């Protein structure tokens, strides 16, 4: 499946945000996976990128991005740079992306690729994703590509009022749910929507919060 064909396939699967579909059509997924996986890059399936990490299937990338409801002016925090594919989708749809990756080699490789592809408004950080990026907060939207067992309070606190976060939550070897969390006015609890069951690699906390 080519990348334009993938966008058309995703539209048939219910992805309705035209900007998301166009962003995916503009990327070659094969560039974001190791050479031994490139023959499978056209499939709508997760693929290994090494070090126990994966690139999500395109449908999930599209669904999570669509769920953020980006309009183009937002500052977005991504937890889990991984291959850089989700980062590249976000960077086409918002003003600025701040992306945090725990594994230095993955961060370095993704930064090199995204720079070569011409992406500029992306800031990179190696560190514990459960802590977010407090020095750059608040963010209009947060997207996580790894699953904590519970929603990290630090990430919710780094949302703007009215901001939203899309995050998989659940145990590494159990049931996980993709959530959309809306941060409301002061004095109110965040509103949580359950989107669908998912399976993601665990979000690793390296230092206690």
Secondary structure in CASP SS format (residue, H / E / C, confidence):
PFRMAT SS
TARGET T0000
AUTHOR 0000-0000-0000
METHOD secondary structure of the structure
MODEL  1
X C 1.00
X C 1.00
X H 1.00
X H 1.00
X H 1.00
X H 1.00
X H 1.00
X H 1.00
X H 1.00
X H 1.00
X H 1.00
X H 1.00
X C 1.00
X C 1.00
X C 1.00
X C 1.00
X C 1.00
X H 1.00
X H 1.00
X H 1.00
X H 1.00
X H 1.00
X H 1.00
X H 1.00
X H 1.00
X C 1.00
X C 1.00
X C 1.00
X H 1.00
X H 1.00
X H 1.00
X H 1.00
X C 1.00
X C 1.00
X H 1.00
X H 1.00
X H 1.00
X H 1.00
X H 1.00
X H 1.00
X C 1.00
X C 1.00
X C 1.00
X C 1.00
X C 1.00
X C 1.00
X E 1.00
X E 1.00
X E 1.00
X E 1.00
X C 1.00
X C 1.00
X E 1.00
X E 1.00
X E 1.00
X C 1.00
X C 1.00
X H 1.00
X H 1.00
X H 1.00
X H 1.00
X H 1.00
X H 1.00
X H 1.00
X H 1.00
X H 1.00
X H 1.00
X H 1.00
X C 1.00
X C 1.00
X C 1.00
X C 1.00
X C 1.00
X C 1.00
X E 1.00
X E 1.00
X E 1.00
X E 1.00
X E 1.00
X C 1.00
X C 1.00
X C 1.00
X C 1.00
X C 1.00
X H 1.00
X H 1.00
X H 1.00
X H 1.00
X H 1.00
X H 1.00
X H 1.00
X C 1.00
X C 1.00
X C 1.00
X C 1.00
X E 1.00
X E 1.00
X E 1.00
X E 1.00
X E 1.00
X E 1.00
X C 1.00
X C 1.00
X H 1.00
X H 1.00
X H 1.00
X H 1.00
X H 1.00
X H 1.00
X H 1.00
X H 1.00
X H 1.00
X H 1.00
X H 1.00
X H 1.00
X H 1.00
X C 1.00
X C 1.00
X C 1.00
X C 1.00
X C 1.00
X E 1.00
X E 1.00
X E 1.00
X E 1.00
X E 1.00
X C 1.00
X C 1.00
X H 1.00
X H 1.00
X H 1.00
X C 1.00
X C 1.00
X H 1.00
X H 1.00
X H 1.00
X C 1.00
X C 1.00
X E 1.00
X E 1.00
X E 1.00
X E 1.00
X E 1.00
X E 1.00
X C 1.00
X C 1.00
X E 1.00
X E 1.00
X C 1.00
X C 1.00
X C 1.00
X C 1.00
X H 1.00
X H 1.00
X H 1.00
X H 1.00
X H 1.00
X C 1.00
X E 1.00
X E 1.00
X E 1.00
X E 1.00
X E 1.00
X E 1.00
X E 1.00
X E 1.00
X E 1.00
X E 1.00
X E 1.00
X E 1.00
X C 1.00
X C 1.00
X C 1.00
X C 1.00
X C 1.00
X E 1.00
X E 1.00
X E 1.00
X E 1.00
X E 1.00
X E 1.00
X E 1.00
X C 1.00
X C 1.00
X C 1.00
X C 1.00
X C 1.00
X C 1.00
X C 1.00
X C 1.00
X E 1.00
X E 1.00
X E 1.00
X E 1.00
X E 1.00
X E 1.00
X E 1.00
X E 1.00
X C 1.00
X C 1.00
X C 1.00
X E 1.00
X C 1.00
X C 1.00
X C 1.00
X C 1.00
X C 1.00
X C 1.00
X C 1.00
END
